Every structure is written in C-alpha cells, then in structure tokens.
Amino acid sequence: MYQYRTKGTCSRMIRFDIQDGMLRRVEFEGGCSGNTQGLSALLEGQPAAEAAAKLKGIRCGFKDTSCPDQLARAIEQALAQAEGKR
C-alpha cells in the first residue's frame, strides 16, 4: 500500500495499491467526502499511468493543485519507485 502526504489540499493523505499496473483500494484521508469517494470508485481497476495522466494538473478553485492532482503526483511517484526496484 502506497501512502502519500498531500500538500495544498483539504485531504491529508492518500493511500492506494498498484497491482499489475492497475489502481486498487484508493483511499483519501480528509477532503470532500463525496468527491473523494466518487473518485476512488471510478479509479478502481483503472490503469495507474492513464489515471495519473488524466488527473494531473486539475486545480481546485484558486489553488494550484487539487485532490485529483495530488493523487496523480502520488501515482507517478509510486510508479517511479516501482521502476527503480526493477
């Protein structure tokens, strides 16, 4: 299970797994409950790299980031770590 401490968002932490390149068990700690639950449900079983590409750069109001953008950054970091272990 990967853990990522968010920066600049209402959520504080994101946890998720990547199995065979697919996202599993995406969980947000904090944030807008309905939005983060919906995002988690939609991403279950989706290719991690594709999800990151779609979510990267999404902003929340006047902020430079968002919960989806933070998840994209977390996924990219996790994929880079996994690549480094090969």
N, C-alpha and C positions, 0 to 999 in steps of 0.2 A: 504494500500500500504506500503510495507516494503521498507526502504531505508538503504543502506549500503555504507559507505565511504570506497573506496578501498585503499589498501596500496601496493606500489611497482609495479603499472601498469600504463599504459597510460590513462586508463579510471579513472575518479574521483569518480563516484557514480554509483550505480546500484539500480534500483527500480523495484519491482515486487509484484505481488499478489500471494497468495496461496489460492485457493478455492477448498474445498473438496479434499485436498491433491494434487491438480494439479496446475502447474505453469500457471500464466496468466500475460499478459502485461509486459514482461521482457524488460526493457529499460536501456541502458547504456548511461552515460554522458561522452563523450570523448572516447578515444580509437580508434581503427581502424574501421572506419565506416562500411565497407563491412562485416568484420568479426563479429562485434557485432550485426549487423542487421541480418546476417545469423544465428548466434547462437540464437538470440531472436526468429526468425521464427521457427527454428527447435524445440525449447523447449516449445512453446505454446501448452498447453494441456497435457504436459507430467507429469508423477508422480514426485513430487518435490524431494522425497527421492532418487528415482532412478537417477534422473538427477544429484543430488549432488554427488552420488557415482561414476558416470561416469566421472564427471568433476574434481573431487578432485585430486590434485597432478599434473595437467598439468602445464608444465613450458613454458615460453616464452623466447626462446633463452637462454641467460646466467642468466636470472632472476630466483629466487626461486619460483616464482608464475606466474600467467597469469590472464587475464580477466575471462576465464572459472573457474580457481581455486578460484578466489575471489568470483565468483557467487556461487560456491559450499559452500564456507565458509558462505556466506550470507544466503543461503538456510538453512544450518544446524542451524545457529543462530536463524532464524525465526521459524523453526520447534521446537527448544528447548523452545523458548518463548511461542509459542502456547501451547506446552505440559505443561509448567509451569502454564498457566492460567486455566487449566482444574481442 
